[in-house]
Amino acid sequence: MTARDHRTRGGSSHGERIALSLGVDGLSAFPGPAVVLDSSGAVIASNGRGEGLAAAITQNRIACLNDLLSMPGTTSLECLPLPGGGSLVFDLVALPAEDGLSVLIGRDVTLERNLRAALVESRQRYKDLVEISSDFAWEIGQDGRFVFVSPKGALGHAADELIGRRPAEFVVQDSSNAETNPFEANGPIEDVEVWMRQSDGAQVCVVISAMPLRGDRGEWRGTRGVCRDVTQERLRDAALSRANARERLLSYIVRTIRDEVEPGGMLQAAAEATARALGASGCQIFRLRPEDGSFSLAATFGEAGAEQVVLDSLADSDHFDGDHKSWRVLATVCRYRHSVNGAVLLWRTPERATWGDDDRLLIDDVANQVGLAAEQIANHERVLKLSRTDGLTGLFNRRAFFEEIARRFQRLLREGRPAALIYVDLDNFKAVNDVHGHQTGDRALLAVRDLMIQYTRPTDLIARLGGDEFAIWLEATEEKIAVRRCEELLTAGAQLACFSGSPDKPLLFSLGVAVHSGGEAETIETLIARADKAMYEVKRGGKGAWRLAPPSPAALPAEESEASWRDS
């Protein structure tokens, strides 16, 4: 292509018409695609960058070509697919030329379009994430007020209700120092916990991550950040921490109970450990009496108030939690296999804190352990009772009786006090069993027990030594009283006549009594032997009588000890 100048003759330069022809070198110099078209839109020439565009025109894939040729100077975007995949986007414009030709030139806007699309997509992505997130994003302006809050709002407020307000209005513990205020941070911060107040007054814990906004000179112009609600996590952490604390305290109480060797000391150890673990002024542990269903005090530690009202309330409810006569009281019943067997009472003075939920949970756990311990103690007592009592009469058996009087005898020696031992043997008891049977014999033994209980005191001891032999220990009793007891028993023994096997073999008592004066240097074995010998003297002398053993030989002068036995 050549360039030509066409000037009108006789005219000035303002009337000149200049025609330019663009050669191949001119097309090649254009930095973008350039294609020369005739009036019909056919391709005449193109530069190297326009070969793809020329091919698309030849294949009629430029939909806007006719519009561009008919309206020179207008632009239009066209997307051209690449052979290997992908596409190019061109901003096309048609420029008219001489002889009906047109030059279609384009600008590659593929990168610009892709960058703009990526930016729009990225902004939309972040916008969607912020909107669907449980976190809320915010921005604080230079005046310290919210200028942006996530569209969903926060803290029970709509977004527009927060705009223009200061964060300090919602922070539970605010600090005027910007160094410690995450909403006015001077540097990047991450995972700072702040308790804030919701619209309904409830408190929530949020974790804040933020970074400051700086001006051209580095001055602080605001803060942007996000808040994540971690209230439920913190509540779960706190609940777990309290549960672990309760577990440690309960383990301490259980360990204290188990470390107690003596069953009788288990509840006392439990009372002390429970009072210390729960910060109580005092603790009382009660056991339930099976015979009448009342509570009896088994252990106490520290100070306590009048417990009867509290115990009475436990008849209708398993728990008591309230104030009673200037005391803060927390009480609950103890159970073993769903049956009440005791109660635990905790006492606090009024100036102390009220009982909390953790205290209530812990006392229930303690009550379970105390209920188990109380049952173990009851089992121990039952076993002990079985090992120390006669199965038929419920009296002391031989072993328990002699162990107990040996203990008491040592105390008598130290105190110099008197006592008496009566050996009792039933006369003709074999005839009762032979004639009436063993059931009647058992009833006769129970009748004998009742008579002995009737004519003794609670401080005295009664035992069935075996078969038809009994023994009575009269505590702090002199000879005169001991003799009177023997006479009373012989008189009351007439009531046993109904059990006799026959009139010639009546059921009677043979009694042998030995008195320890308190100042004698005799042993318990000597005392027992004297009472036993006195009883057998009665048996040999005709039965149905009593005999007083002479004083211990150690207490008599040598000349009196030979003839000291006498009939009563």
Secondary structure by P-SEA (a helix, b strand, c coil): cbbbbbbbcccccccbbbbbbbcaaaaaacccbbbbbccccccccccccaaaaaaaaaaccccaaaaaaacccbbbbbbbbcccccccccbbbbbbbcccbbbbbbbbaaaaaaaaaaaaaaaaaaaaaaaaccccccccccccccccccccccccccccccccccccccccccccccccccccccccccbbbbbbbccccbbbbbbbbbbbbbccccccccccbbbbbaaaaaaaaaaaaaaaaaaaaaaaaaaaaaacccccaaaaaaaaaaaaaacccbbbbbbbcccccccccccccccccccaaaaaaacccccccccccccbbbbbbbbcccccccbbbbbbccccccccaaaaaaaaaaaaaaaaaaaaaaaaaaaaaaaccccccccccaaaaaaaaaaaaaaaaaacccbbbbbbbbcaaaaaaacccaaaaaaaaaaaaaaaaaaccccbbbbcccccbbbbbbccccaaaaaaaaaaaaaaccccccccccccccbbbbbbbbbccccccccaaaaaaaaaaaaaaaaaacccbbbbbccccccccccccccccccc
